[in-house]
Amino acid sequence: MRLSFGAVREQLRQSIRFDDPTWRLALAIAIGVFISFTPFYGLQTLLAIGFAVIFRLNRAATVAGAWLNLPWFAPLVYAGALKIGTLVVPDPDGTRGAW
């Protein structure tokens, strides 16, 4: 089966459409963000596309949500979470830590 340029272009156009209601776009991004926090760094994009196809969500929005937590941003996210955690739950010894 050969794919024509027009068929590929139409598939891309359908993938990138943003004519969905706002709640569906928000759901697609939320599912993508949820997938981005899984430890499957190599498979997050494929998981996002799979969930988008299964639940008939916008693929571009789901993948964009999954890309919010890329590996090179992970140290910043974890450092921020650690900082916020030490502010919310202080050390029982009364020290504030190395920060």
Secondary structure as UniProt FT lines:
FT   HELIX           5..15
FT   HELIX           22..36
FT   TURN            41..43
FT   HELIX           44..55
FT   HELIX           59..66
FT   HELIX           67..69
FT   TURN            71..73
FT   HELIX           74..88
FT   TURN            92..93
//
